[in-house]
């Protein structure tokens, strides 16, 4: 992959001659978009410093307070303008920015700096921002480092208010539906406007695969590329752009032949998506009649509609973290119950598997942050829940209450020892007993399952098979822990390999032992939604795959074209192969 500095000189020359050049970043959302560039301008943070006379300091403080109030009103208006059909993340992002704005590190500290430094409000805000960004840069975890983008976006809004510039709202942009936004960074709050006035795609200099920008791009199902570093500087307004979100490639001012090739690709993608939609109500069965259960992964009640529209036969993974993150107070039992009930009712009797809180270390609760040298190995998921019994008890009661409104299963993340399993089952029993005491209704039988995402769990599986009703293989973390790879770290991300022989051996062994014990086992990580791995997974004996709803129909199509008798032998050979290159050749043969 090219580094921005490698092509900067060529790109600069190309700008003056409008020649074609290519940039590489991280594909945040798949697909092809073609259109003119529209550059998003934000207030600069390179502000002037000047001395404020002592007699004018109160007025300067008032100017800062007025700017804060203006931004507060702006965010409130954005919050109220969120369309009813918008993803749940939109409201959460606005809430985050409102909390950042209200935090004393931004709302009070600059007021003190105005007095102590006798400086203008813009300079005081910049000084405070520099201090905050320096603190974030010292954080080892990539996910938390990306959160500094939220602070930058809020500060930029305040800067705009101070210098009298309105927020960026592209309501009057001609041809917006064809335009590709190019920005240094994009605030999710600004992206709410894009829901009302859609664009063809967007590019940003900042961000990563876990950034808010990437999350919103996927929820809007528009092609996007992040982490381009210098796109905002090197691309001009109305430059013709091609975005290949799948490959993470941007082509600026493409040659006519390249442009025509991508137009044909874009048309083909649209035709293929329309064809796939016809499969929504078709059962997912192999040619020789083996049924495969395809389920959707969701993050909130609003995602259920996409699962149903794409023919999902249930929810295989409901991540409950969205209820807990980016807020000062924990959600109470009733708030959680309403969210879980909404999903159970919306699925109308189809199974809904809800994962208990998988938070901690890299995804922290406000007021409960703990330092950790290696967040992925720290106090997280079930470890955190068992360390905080009231937190866990509240969630379990809410889950059990919701079980009365549908077919609800409880999934426990990151189990690794029998002691954790025993404590978890005891916590469920206590929650049940408390509901009985209250006279509160819940389903008499709620299946309790465990995630297999730690090698130790896969190796010592028998103890979990004896006490759990089902298993779900979380391939994202299983690969990360098996290969000792931080998948959020760009320096080693290329080593993250779902086809590593050790990974395949663990998955195959879990599938075989669960089948022998007659315990249902699903795959709920990214491998489940990778159509190139579909035949491998079902060849290993897996019959439940849970994925992002956008991938359901493509995976179903592959299943409908598969004959188990044709892939079983190759799958066994893959399991017994220890040469990574030979594994890849066999997988290619599997998909031929």
N, C-alpha and C positions, 0 to 999 in steps of 0.2 A: 504494500500500500504506500502511495506517495505521501511524503510529508509536505505540509503547506509551503515550506521554504523551498522545496525542490522545484515547484512549478511557479513560484511567485514571479520570477523575472520574465518567464515566457508569458505568463498571464498578463503582466503589466504591458508588455509589448502588444499582445493581442488586443488589449483594451483600446489602444490607439488606432488599430487597424481593423477592429471588429473581426478578428480571426477567431477560429475555434480553439478552445482549450478545455481540458477536463480536470475536475476536482474530485477528490475522494473523501468520504466521511463515513459515518455510521448510519446504515439504513434503519430508520426508526419505524417506518410503515411501508409495506410492500406496494408495488404497482408502478405504473408509468404515468407521468404527467408532462405535458408539453404546453408552453405558454410564455408570454413576456414576463420579464422580471419586474417586480414592484418592490422597491427598496423601502423598508420601514425605518423611519428616522425617529430616534429617541433623544431626549435631552442629554447633552454631554455632561459627564461628571468632572470634566476639567474646568472647574469654576475659578473665578478670580477671587483673590483675597484682598480685603481692604479694612482699614481701621475704622471702627465705629466710635464716635465721640461718646464719652460716658453718659452725657445727657440724652443720647438717642438709643441706648441699649434696651430700654423697655419697649420702645417702638419696634426694634429689631426682633425682640422676643415675640411680640404680638404678630409680626409678619410671619414668623415661623409657625406660630399656633394657627393662624388663619390658613396657611398652606396645608397643615395637617388636617384641619377641618374640611377643606376642599377635597382632599384625597379621600377622606373618610366618606364624604357624601358621594363621591364618584364610585367608590367600591360598593356602597350600599345600593346605588342605582343599577350597577352591573348585577348585583346579587338578585335584585328584583326582576331584572330583565331576562333571567335565564329561562329559556323555553322549557315547557313541561317535559318534552321528550328528550331533553339533553341528558348526557351521561351524568351520573351522580357525582363524578369527580369534579365537575365544574363548580358546583357549590362549595365543595370541600376546598378547592384551590382559593376561591375568594375568601373563605373563612380564614385560611392560613395567612393571606395578605392582610386581612383586617387585624388579626392577632399580632402580626409583626409590627404593623403601624402603631398599635396600642402599647406595645412593649416599651418599658422605660428606657431601654438602650437606644431607642430611636426617638421616642417622644419627649423624654426628659433630658437625657445626656447632652444633646446639642444646645438646649437652653442654658445649661450650666457652662458649656464651652463659650457661648456668646459672651457671657459675663467675664469668665476667667481669661479668655484670650482677647476680649474686646474686638471681636471679629464679626463679619457679616454672617447671616444665617446659612447661606450656601456653603461657606467655608467650614463652619461648625459641623454641618451635616456631613460634609466630605471627610473631615477628620474622624468623626465617629464611624463612618462607613469603612474607612481604611483600617481602623482598629478591629472592627468586626470581621472583615475579610481576612486579615492576618490570622485571626484565631481559627477561622474555617480552613485556611490553607495548611494549618498544622494538624488537621484531622486526617488520620490514615485512611479511614473508610471512604470509598469512592461515592457511595450513595449519599452520605452526609455532606461530603464536599459539594455535591451537586445542589444541595439545598441553599447554598449561598446565592444561587441565581434568584431565588425568591426575594432575598433581602435586596439585591441589586434592583430588581424590578419595582419594589416598593419605593426605594430611595429615588429612583428615576421619576416616579410619579410625583413625589414631593418636590424634586428639583424643577420639574415642569411647572408645578403650581407656583413655586417661588419666582420663576422667571417669566410667568404669565403665559406659558404655552399650554394649550389644551392637551388632553390625552389623545392617543392615536386611535381614531375610530374610522375605519375605511368605508363609510356608508356611501359616499358619492363616487367611488372609484369606478370609472367606466370599464366594462369587460371584466369585472372582478372574478366571475366564474372561470375565466380562462387564465387568470394571473397566477404567478408563483411568487409568494412572499419571500423576500430575502432579508434577514435580520441578524444582528449580532446575537440577540436572544429574543424569545417571545414569551410574554407572560401568559399563563393560562387565563388570567382575567381578560386580557386583550383577545384571546382566542374565542371567547364567548361571542364576540362580534362576528367571527368567521362562521359560527353556526347559523347566524342570521343572514350573513352574506358570504356564501361559500367561495372558497378559492380552490384552484386546481391542486395546489400542494404548497409546501414551504421548505425553506432551507435556513439553518441557523449555524452560527459559528460555534456556539456553546452547546452544552447538553450531552446526554449519553443515553444508553438504552433504557435506563431507569429514571430519566428525568421526566418532570411533569409534561414537558413539551412532547416527548415521545409518547407518553401515555395518552395524551389528548389526541395526537395524530392517529393512533390506532383506533381510538374510540370513534373518531370521525371517518375512519376508513379512507383517508387521503394519503397519497405518497408523500414521504418526508425524509429528509436526511439531516442529521445533526452532526456536531463536532467537525465542521468544515474549516474552522479557524479563521480564514480570511475571505470568506465568500462576500461578506458585506462590503469589504474594501475593493475587491477585484471585479465584482459584477456591477454593470451599469444599469440604470433604469431602462427598461424596455429591451434589454438584451434577450435574445431568444434562448430559452432554456429547455433542456430535457432532464427530468428527474427519473432515475432508475432506482426506486426505493429498495428493490430487492438486492441489488448489487452495491448500493451506497455510492452511486456514481452520478455526477452532474456534468452534463455537456453544455458548454456555453457557446452560443452562436454556431450550432452544428452545421456541417456540410449538408447540402440538399439530399444526398444519398443516405446519410445517417438519419436525417430528419424523417425521410420517407420510411426507412426501416422501423423507426420507433413508432411512427404513426400506425403502421401495420400491426406492430406488437400491441399497441394500446387498443386497437380495434379488436384484435384477437382475444385479448384479456377480457374485454367487455362482452364479446360473444360467448366466451367460455363461462363467464360468471352467469350469464342468462341461462345457458344450458344447464349448469349445475343446479340452479334454483328449481329445476323440474324434478330433481331427485329428493327434494325436501321430505316428501311423504313416502318415498320408496324405502322399504326395510333394508338395513345394512346386512346383506348376506353374501357370502362367497358364492362362486359359481356352483360349488358342490354342496350348498345348502347350510353352511355353518354361520350362525347368527353372531354378529359383533355388535355390542352395545356401545353406541357413541353418545357421549355426554359432554356438557359444556362447563367450562371454568368461568366463574363470575366473581365480581368484586362488590356487587350490590344489587338490590332488587331491580333496578332499571335495566340490567343486563339480561334479564330473563326473556324479554321480548325477542332478542336476537337468537337465543338458544332455541326458542320455539319456532321462529321463522326459518331456521336452518335445519329443522328436523331433529334436534337433540332429544334424546329419550330420557332426559333428566339432567340434573346438575351434579356433576361428579366432584366438584370442588368449589365451595363458596368460601372465599377468603374474607374473614371477618375483620381484618386489620383496619379497613376503611372507616369503621365505626369508632376506632380508638385513636387514630393518629391525628396530629395537627390540631389539638384542642387542649384546653387547660383542665377540663374536668372529664372524668371517665363517663362513658354512657351508662345510665342506670339500667336496671333490669327491664323496665317497661320499654325504653327506647330500643334495646337490643331485641326484645321479644317482638316488637312491631316489625322490625326489619326481617327477622327470621320467618315470622308468620307470613309476611307479604310474599316472600319467595316460595314458601311451601304452598300457599294458596294459588299463586300464579302458575305453578307447575301442575296443578289440577290432578293430584294423585301420583304423578311421576316421581321417582326418587330424588331427593335433595340431600346431598352430603355436605354438611357444614363443618368446616375445620375450626377447631378451637383456636384461640388467639395465638398467632405465630408472630410475636413481636418481641423486641428486646435486642440489645446490642446495636445493630445497624439501624433498626427501626424502633426508636425509643418512645416511651410514654413521657409526656411532659411531667416534670417533677419527680420522675423515677429513673433518671439517667444514671448509668453506672459506667465508669471508665473500664475499657477493656482493650488489652493490647491486640487481641485478635477477635473482633466482634462476631465472626462466623462461628467461633467456638465458645462463645460466652454464654451468659445467662439469657436464654431466649426460648421461645416456644413453650413446650410443656415444662421445661425447667423453671421458667419465670412464673408460670401459672401455679406450680406446686410450691414455689417460694412465696406466693402471695395468695393464700387460701381465700380471702374475701373476694378478690378479683375473679378467681376461677369459679367460686361458688355462684356468684351473680350471673356469670355467663352460662353456666350449666343449667341453672334454674330457667333462664330465658329460653335456652334451647329446648329443654324438656317441655315447657309450656307451649312452645310453637309446634311440638310434635303432634299435638291434638288436631292440627289443621292440615296435615298432609303426611306423606311418607318421608320422614326425616331421619337421617343417620348422622351420628357424631363421629368426626374424624380427629384423631389426636396426633399432632405433629411432633417429630423429633424424638420419639420414644427410643431409648437405647438400652435400658436395663429392666429387669423384672421388678425391681423396687419401684421404679417410676410407674410401671404398669399397675402394680398393686395399689399404689397411692392414687392413681387416676381413677381406677374402678371404685375405690372407696369414696372418692370425692363425688362421683356420679351417684353412688348409693345415698350419700348424705343429702345431695340435692333432691333426689326423689323423695326421701323421707320428709324433708322440709315442706315439699309441695303437698304431700299427703296430710301433714299436720295442718296446713293452711286450707285444705279442702280444694286445692287448685287442680284442674284437670290436666292430664298429659297422657300420651299414648302408653299402653301397657308394655309394649315392646319397642325399644329404640335401639337399633344396632350400633355397637361401638366398634370403631375400627382404628387402625394405627397406620401411620405413614412409614414406609420403608425408605429412608433417605440417608441413613448412616450405615456404612459398611458393617459395623458391629451388629446392627439389627438384622441385616440380611444373612450374616453368617450364623448368628444365634437365633434363627427364626422360630425354632420349635416352641420356645416359651411363649411367644406372642401368638402362635397358631392355636395354642391350648386355651387362651383366654379372650381372644378377640373374635368378632363376628365377620370381619372383612379386613383386607389390606389395600393400601394404595401406594404404588411406587412413585415417589417424588424424584424424578430423574434429574432435575436441576441440581439439587443438593447432593444427591447420590453421586453424580459425576464429580461435583466439586470436591466432596470429601474423599472419594476414592482416589482421585488424581492429585489431591493437594493443590488445587487451582482455584484462585479467587476469580470467579467469572466476571466480576465487575472491574477487574484490574486490566487495563489495556496492555500492560507489559507482558502479561501471561495468558491473556484471553485466547490466543491462538492455540494454546495447549489444551483447551477445554474440548474434549473429544467424546461424543456419545458412542462412537464406534471403537473405542479402546477395548481390547479383548477382555480386560478385567471388568469393565462396566457391563459388557454383554454377558459375561459369565455370571455375574451377580444377579442380573435381571432374570436370566434363564433359570437359575437355581431357585430364586424366589417363586417364579411362576410354577415350576415343577413341584416344589414342596407344598405350595398352597393348594394346587390342584389335587395332589395326593391326599391332603388333609380335608379336601372338599370345602375350602375356605375361598370365597370370591376374592379376586385380586384385580385391581385396575392399575393403569398407568395414567398419572395426572400431570406429568411434567411436559416440557416442550417437545420431547421425543414423540409424545402422543399425537401432536399436531403436525409433525414433519411427514409429509406424504411419502418421501423417499425411505422412511423407516417403517411404514405401515405393514408391509409384508413381512419384514423381519420380526416385528412385535407379535403379530398373530401367528407367525411360524414358530415362535417360542412358546406358544400356548396361551397367550393373553387374549381375552375376549371382551374386555372393557377398556375403552380408551376415552379419556376426558381431556378436552383441549379448549383453546379460545374458540368461541362460536364461529368466527370467520373461517376456520379451517375445517369445519364439520363436513361440508359438502364435498370438498376436494378429497378428503380422506375416504368418505363413503364411496366416491367414484372409483377409487383405487381398489377398495374391497370388492365392489361389484365385478371388477375385472380380474379377480384373483381366484385361483383354484388351489385349495389347501394341499391337495395331493402333489401339485407341481412345486410347492415351495418348502415342504417339510424337510426333504433331504438336504437342500441347500442350507436351511436354517440350522440343522444339526451340525453341518460342516462348519458353519460360522462359529457356533458355540465352542467347537473343539479346535479352533484355529487360534494360534498365539501370535501370528505375524500380522501387524496392523494393515500393511499394504494388501495382503491376501484377503483380509476381512473386507476391505473396500471393494476389491475386485468381485468378491462373492456377492456383496450387497448390490453391486451394479448388475450382476447376472440375475439376481433375484427380481430386479425391477425391469429387466429386458422385456 
